[in-house]
Amino acid sequence: MTLILFKTLLILIIFLISLGIAAYSTYGERKIAAFLQDRIGPDRAGPFGILQPIADGVKMFLKEEIIPNVSNKWLFILGPCIFMVTALMTSAVIPWGLPLEISGVKYNLQVADINIGILYVLGVVSLGVYGIMIGGWASNNKFALLGAIRASSQMISYELAMGMSVIAILLMNDGSLSLNSMVENQGTGKLYGFINISGMNWNVFYQPVAFLIFLICAFAECNRTPFDLAESESELIGGFHTEYSSMKLGLYLFAEYINMFISAAVISCLFFGGYNFPGISYLQEILPANIVSLISVAVLFGKIIFFIFFFMWIRWTIPRFRYDQLMRLGWQWLMPLSIINMLISGAVLIWIRN
Amino acid sequence: MGSEIIFYILSALSIFSALVVVFSKNPIYSVLSLIVCFFSIAGHYVMLNAQFLAIVHIIVYAGAIMVLLLFTVMLLNLNKESEPHKSNLIKVAAIVTGGLLMLTLLASLRTSQLPVYVSPTDLGLGTVQTVGKSLFTDYLLPFEISSILFISAMIGAVVLAKKER
């Protein structure tokens, strides 16, 4: 098996998994909403309503497709495409597990181990704005435009705090930006220098403030409640996708869930040790390497599913912010907090290392 | 051979999109093709093994500046008023400043020399570590001065925004 074949297979599998998880996130969201509101939720399609996402997908494809007469047709189609592509692109730098060994050759479970890993994530996230803006503008509808402007100004504002909070992690990681080396570093060494549990040296124990800032910014970047001002239905009908119908609307909604999946993966890799889990080195001694590798993939997906659940939990717990509150939180609280966090962790690191 | 083909494709794309920026009638198309142009230039950086520069180029230009530009163009497009009348004085001033800029560019181009080509693959010139090290050792003073420039621009923007209320 050549490297190119393996990478192609890996990309295909990752795309299929992200789409599958996104589809079942819609089902999970409705079930969790129902649970939190003391309802039953979807239960007609298949046992426990398990086929509901497939029914929804078929519905989306079969609905009539309407392109508004006055809108800019090409840009109208381009909007959801860009949003979907940028949502899927981020998965390229995430290390999904320990390397697999097939007939003596090691294959990394990561599409591209580039030395700018986390910057690549931030860069692609910042491009997601274009999908929303182009779509909202091309709809030629004031509500859509307002939603697009809200979404993009919100995403630009929260990107800054997000990047700043990551710098604290980079300082701990000896300045390497590669996600792979970050995850590896969290699997070695003792926690706080004396608690000796293998694979438990997670960044969240050193950088809880950075984790909180990153989490809040991830909510804002995904346009999730409490920051879903871009599509607040009580004010803007549907926000930037008001004019969209059929599968193009489906792409917008779907890409939001993919964004959620990817940001859960990035949070797990940056702060929760990625594929590392307590007792990983013990398992490596008693089990063959490939099985441990598969277990590590399963552990990463467990963490990701927990964070997706967390996203949904917050959605049905906290009401939407007002727009000025959103901006104040982003610029006056999270930005200074992340800068102070960065300075303090830099100073502490210099003190420890000397 | 493969990298040469990619280079030609990227160069053609960047020149074509730059031309579209200038010649397109619709300002939205200009902005979008400028974004395409930035991406192809970032591709050139990747070809030179300068991944850090490439991604910073995308984050700063495509991710931040062009979004704001697109903002402005979209909002101006909303209310289709005619362009504000330009007086002759402004036109003369524009010609003079443009000429001055061209003079400066020509003067600096005349005295400058083409840099000696170094193979980028073995030096890792564009990685984070090398860029950071040279910024904070060899080029510390220009770096600090430009950061002061940015801070003054930021304060100026805040002051201007406050006056509106």
Interface residues (C-beta under 8 A of the other chain):
Chain A: N72 L75 I114 N115 I116 L119 Y120 L122 G123 S126 L127 V129 Y130 M133 I134 W137 L145 A148 I149 S152 S153 I156 E159 G175 L177
Chain B: I28 L32 I35 Q51 F52 I55 V56 I58 I59 A62 G63 A64 V67 L68 L70 F71 M74 L75 N77 L78 T127 V128 Q129 G132
